[in-house]
Structures are given as structure tokens and as C-alpha cells.
């Protein structure tokens, strides 16, 4: 069946090694949208970290264009109409924060308009993430977080520290029925409500558009992209993708340094 929707991860996929949207990638995506193909950015970022790219691609503030954020916790039109949402509860937040305390790793949570951390000694990675996705960063005690709608949590630390914490499977295992944990970078382990992932959000969006998985192409590079690579009728791994993503994909394209997204789309359109 024909591809009618292309789902594209942002970091390490859409963007090059300088976190820039290359002209070749922009040109290829605009060629696809001109043919009526929906291009859906599917990311762990909040909307604040996506809008500039939607603007460049000419698909922002539209009633018939879509975006998936927070690793699938929120799917919406690019003008803000919610298609699906799956937030963390306050009790979920307390459990995730307790895990961070027990394992001595940094942790923050993200909402649609702000990032929060209970660490007075804020991680450099938290500060970096706040700047990257254009979210204001605030310190809040756990008690002050009650009533705030949280889309996702992030364990963030130096890769060796984070990997050592992840190795304590006896500590994580009791929470696997409550949360979905995925790595999106060597220094990020992201947490969402159980069943929340890019693949499930993409599936719900496809149903809304009367499409099937056979009509969907997905392009990604990290563990948080695996669910959409597995869902899509045609999954494409970036040349810089981790091994599990390459194994699940139907094809491997060039890396993000060499505009792998552009190469894949141009080949599809040719």
C-alpha cells in the first residue's frame, strides 16, 4: 500500500550533528507534503521544542497537520487540538522521584509549559534539556507538585552513572507495570505512563486519519523510537541508530550527518 504518513523522530534523526535542520531535509519533507503525505514529527520533546521546526517545514498552526510529543504522551494537531493524551498522576510522580532518590540519580519532569526538578543541585543535563526544548526550569518540592499535569519524567545523569543505576533491575522491575522506561540518549532515561509510547500514539493518529500501519513509514534512531519502527508498515533506521532499531527496521538509511531522512524520502518519492 502507498505511504501516506511519515513519522520522523527529531534528535539524531531529523536534525544533523549540529542540531540543525539541513536544507536538503527541509526540501525533501516539503516535497512529500506537497504530494499530500502527512509528515508527523514524533519526539520526546514538548511542543515548545518542536514549533521552530514545524514553522520551517510549513506545517505549523494547521488543523490538518499533526505532531506527537513527550514520547507519545500527547498527540495533537499542530494548531493544538488534542488527539490523545496520557499524563502521569501525582502518585506516579512521587514513585518516580522516590526511584531517583533511592538510586542517587538526577530527575526532572516536564509539562507543556515548564520543567520541574526537586533537586536544588540541578543536573547540568537538566539545564541543557531546558535550553534545548525552550522550557522554563523551576525548582519545586515534591509537595508543591500536587495538581500539576505532568507528561513525562526524565532520569538524567552522566552515562556511566545512569547505566549503573539502570543495572539495578531488582529496583526497577516492580515499576514496569506502572511505567514505560526508554532511553532516548546515553544520558536520558525517560518515563511515561505504562503503554505510552510513540508507536501507540502513531497508531491512534493513523486510525483517526483512516490509515493503517501499511500506510505509515517511521524513521528513528534510539530506543524511544523502537515502538514506532515496529508499528509502521515500513520502518527506517538511521545509519547512526542503535542496534535494536536497525534490527527492527525494514531498511537502514544514511546517518543524520549525511541527511538520512532526506535520502529516504527522496528515494520514496522517486
C-alpha positions, 0 to 999 in steps of 0.5 A, a space after each residue: 500500500 502507498 505511504 501516506 504518513 511519515 513519522 520522523 523522530 527529531 534528535 539524531 534523526 531529523 536534525 544533523 550533528 549540529 542540531 540543525 535542520 539541513 536544507 536538503 531535509 527541509 526540501 525533501 519533507 516539503 516535497 512529500 507534503 506537497 504530494 499530500 503525505 502527512 509528515 508527523 514529527 514524533 519526539 520526546 520533546 514538548 511542543 515548545 521544542 518542536 514549533 521552530 521546526 514545524 514553522 520551517 517545514 510549513 506545517 505549523 498552526 494547521 488543523 490538518 497537520 499533526 505532531 506527537 510529543 513527550 514520547 507519545 504522551 500527547 498527540 495533537 494537531 499542530 494548531 493544538 487540538 488534542 488527539 490523545 493524551 496520557 499524563 502521569 498522576 501525582 502518585 506516579 510522580 512521587 514513585 518516580 522521584 522516590 526511584 531517583 532518590 533511592 538510586 542517587 540519580 538526577 530527575 526532572 519532569 516536564 509539562 507543556 509549559 515548564 520543567 520541574 526538578 526537586 533537586 536544588 543541585 540541578 543536573 547540568 543535563 537538566 539545564 541543557 534539556 531546558 535550553 534545548 526544548 525552550 522550557 522554563 526550569 523551576 525548582 519545586 518540592 515534591 509537595 508543591 507538585 500536587 495538581 500539576 499535569 505532568 507528561 513525562 519524567 526524565 532520569 538524567 545523569 552522566 552515562 556511566 552513572 545512569 547505566 549503573 543505576 539502570 543495572 539495578 533491575 531488582 529496583 526497577 522491575 516492580 515499576 514496569 507495570 506502572 511505567 514505560 522506561 526508554 532511553 532516548 540518549 546515553 544520558 536520558 532515561 525517560 518515563 511515561 505512563 505504562 503503554 505510552 509510547 510513540 508507536 501507540 500514539 502513531 497508531 491512534 493518529 493513523 486510525 483517526 486519519 483512516 490509515 493503517 500501519 501499511 500506510 505509515 513509514 517511521 524513521 528513528 534512531 534510539 530506543 524511544 523510537 523502537 515502538 514506532 519502527 515496529 508499528 509502521 508498515 515500513 520502518 527506517 533506521 538511521 545509519 547512526 541508530 542503535 542496534 535494536 532499531 536497525 534490527 527492527 527496521 525494514 531498511 537502514 538509511 544514511 546517518 543524520 550527518 549525511 541527511 538520512 531522512 532526506 535520502 529516504 524520502 527522496 528515494 520514496 518519492 522517486 
